[in-house]
Amino acid sequence: MKIIDPLGDGVSSLSLLRTAGSDLDIVNAARVSFGGMSDTFGTRDEKLIHYLLSHQHTSPFEHTHMVFHVKLPIYIARQWVRHRIGVSYNEVSGRYTQVPLEFYIPQQWRVQDKVNRQGSVRADIPEGQECFDSYKKLLEAAGKTYDNLLQAGVAKELARGVLPLCTYTQFIFTCNLVSLFHFVKLRYDHHAQWEIQQYAKGMLELSYAYFPISINAWCEIQGLSIPSLQTVQPASESRCSAS
């Protein structure tokens, strides 16, 4: 199973646990309206997928299934769970388990974008190192306080209150191609936060091996170029596959 480190810090992770469906299943779902089914995928089917996506006939793409394991900072998870249609979540509980003291530390500071007010841009700031030192010092204090509270007998559900938003959490995320495309369209956009962009790109890369024709067609229609997709080896054609 391939595991991606979207944020490049050795802590974040993204993996595709299993899939169901294929490009062939999508065209068969579309053609069942006319009583037609096929056992092989050809050029005619590729054209049909492009037609379906171009005209937003998306129900055949809902007959796909992808289950991801995602490890990410809490504040990115809170953006992620805004996506609710055609998806399911199960997140690790800080009430039942002791939270690992793993924190996201940006590799470089960004400043507020003066044009895109909700966005940010990378920049060197004079007090950059001082800011990193303060950031790490606060994380160390939060982690130590959390441990001390637990050792004093405080319940996990209360002790976790001292942990910052950059603490890592993890969840299982299930979606289909329609909900994945919607997620990527919004979260790989340049207006989105850089961190969640990396997860959106990673999910598309991991899914590409199982739905190469559909993802290529969608990217072409959206005018989206992700060069790394071209290095992904498609999985063998099957009705149900596991990563």
Phi, psi and omega in degrees: 000130181278133177241126180260144173253084189303322185265356175065029181249005181078003180241314180297151178205154178211126178219151177260109186285318179196160178223160170221143181097173181199175175301323179295319178298326180295312181290328177293324176296324179289321186277348181298337176302331181253012178075017183254140176219155180222151177260350181230156182251129182228186181301321179299323179290322178298319178295323180295317179301316179297319179297313181301314181290322180297326182257013176058036171269084193263351185302325178298334181281348177284349179273035177236165188206126178225133180240118182250147166255125187235130174239122191203162177295148183304320184289340173278325177298324181291330173288318185301315186286000170292341178274116189233344185273123177073023181225163175221149181227147163219117186252149176300144184256126175280356174276326186264333184234152175286129184286124175298139182276073179242122185237146176274123177242113181303145178284337179210143177287152172237153177249162181297133178288128182284341179265305177267096190296337179270356185253185180213162179226147179291139180198151174274130177244145185305323183263025186306310182292322178298321178295318178298317180298316180293319180300310182292325180296319179294319179297319179297319180293319180296315179298318180294318179296319178301312179298318181296320179296317179296317180294333179279354178100004178292139181298147180304322184295338177263319182300326182296346182298341181272352183280139184280169182293343179275003175295141180282140171234176178211149177209164171264129183237122180244136181208175170243180184296326180296312180291328176295314180300319179296317179299310183295321180301321181274321190264347173263000177292150184293344177283341182284159178296141185306318184299315182286335173302321183293324177289320179299315179296319181297320179296322179293320179297315181293326181281338186302323182299335185258340181223055188296320182292314181296317182290321176300314181297316181296315179299320179296316181294323181279350184069031184259126180246117176234091185307327183296340179296330184288348179265355182278131178273121179299142176285160178296147183295128177201162181281328179217125184229157178233140180281000000 
